[in-house]
Amino acid sequence: MMSNDKKSDMVERLVQIAQPGVPCTNPIVAASEALRAFEATRISVLTPNTDTVNEALADSFQAEGFEILNIEGFGQLFGKDLAGR
């Protein structure tokens, strides 16, 4: 399994190839930085996602150094399900 840092680095390299000089981040890195700004170390997470996606999300936040107290999702697979279409 590829680490979060390696995934972020790979995505950033690809973005820079396509659009040199464009700032790049991802939701886990952005959320982790915001949580650190609040000095959070233990978090609970609510998502629209399935358990499988939430497990990967929890692993990513744990790799960033956060303790996951709870993670729950609505079990949605597709964005259109969230929009009620």
C-alpha positions as CSV (number, residue, x, y, z in Angstrom):
1,M,0.0,0.0,0.0
2,M,1.3,3.4,-0.9
3,S,1.7,5.9,1.9
4,N,-0.3,9.2,2.0
5,D,2.8,11.2,1.4
6,K,3.7,9.2,-1.6
7,K,0.2,9.4,-3.0
8,S,0.2,13.2,-2.4
9,D,3.6,13.6,-4.0
10,M,2.5,11.5,-7.1
11,V,-0.6,13.6,-7.6
12,E,1.3,16.8,-7.2
13,R,3.9,15.7,-9.7
14,L,1.2,14.9,-12.2
15,V,-0.6,18.2,-11.7
16,Q,2.7,20.1,-12.1
17,I,3.3,18.3,-15.4
18,A,-0.1,19.2,-16.7
19,Q,-0.2,22.7,-15.1
20,P,3.2,23.9,-13.9
21,G,3.1,26.3,-10.9
22,V,-0.5,25.5,-9.9
23,P,-0.9,24.9,-6.1
24,C,-2.0,21.4,-5.3
25,T,-3.5,19.6,-2.3
26,N,-6.0,16.9,-1.6
27,P,-8.9,16.6,0.9
28,I,-6.9,14.5,3.5
29,V,-3.9,16.9,3.5
30,A,-6.1,20.0,3.6
31,A,-8.4,18.6,6.4
32,S,-5.3,17.4,8.4
33,E,-3.7,20.9,8.2
34,A,-6.9,22.5,9.3
35,L,-7.3,20.1,12.2
36,R,-3.7,20.7,13.2
37,A,-4.4,24.5,13.2
38,F,-7.0,23.7,15.9
39,E,-4.6,21.4,17.7
40,A,-7.0,18.5,17.2
41,T,-5.5,15.1,17.8
42,R,-8.6,13.0,18.2
43,I,-11.4,13.2,15.7
44,S,-14.9,11.8,14.8
45,V,-15.8,11.7,11.1
46,L,-19.2,11.7,9.4
47,T,-19.3,11.1,5.6
48,P,-21.8,10.3,2.9
49,N,-19.6,7.3,2.1
50,T,-19.8,3.5,2.4
51,D,-17.9,1.6,5.1
52,T,-15.3,0.5,2.6
53,V,-14.5,4.1,1.7
54,N,-14.6,5.2,5.4
55,E,-12.1,2.5,6.3
56,A,-9.6,3.9,3.8
57,L,-10.4,7.4,5.0
58,A,-9.8,6.4,8.7
59,D,-6.5,4.8,7.7
60,S,-5.5,8.0,5.9
61,F,-6.3,10.2,8.9
62,Q,-4.5,7.7,11.2
63,A,-1.4,7.9,9.0
64,E,-1.6,11.6,9.4
65,G,-1.3,11.1,13.2
66,F,-5.0,11.4,14.2
67,E,-6.8,9.1,16.6
68,I,-10.2,8.2,15.1
69,L,-12.9,8.1,17.8
70,N,-15.8,7.4,15.5
71,I,-16.4,7.2,11.8
72,E,-19.9,6.8,10.3
73,G,-21.3,7.1,6.8
74,F,-24.6,7.3,5.0
75,G,-23.6,4.4,2.7
76,Q,-23.8,6.4,-0.6
77,L,-21.8,5.2,-3.5
78,F,-22.5,8.0,-6.0
79,G,-22.8,11.7,-5.9
80,K,-26.2,11.6,-7.6
81,D,-27.5,9.6,-4.7
82,L,-26.6,12.5,-2.4
83,A,-28.4,15.0,-4.6
84,G,-31.6,12.9,-4.5
85,R,-31.6,12.3,-8.2
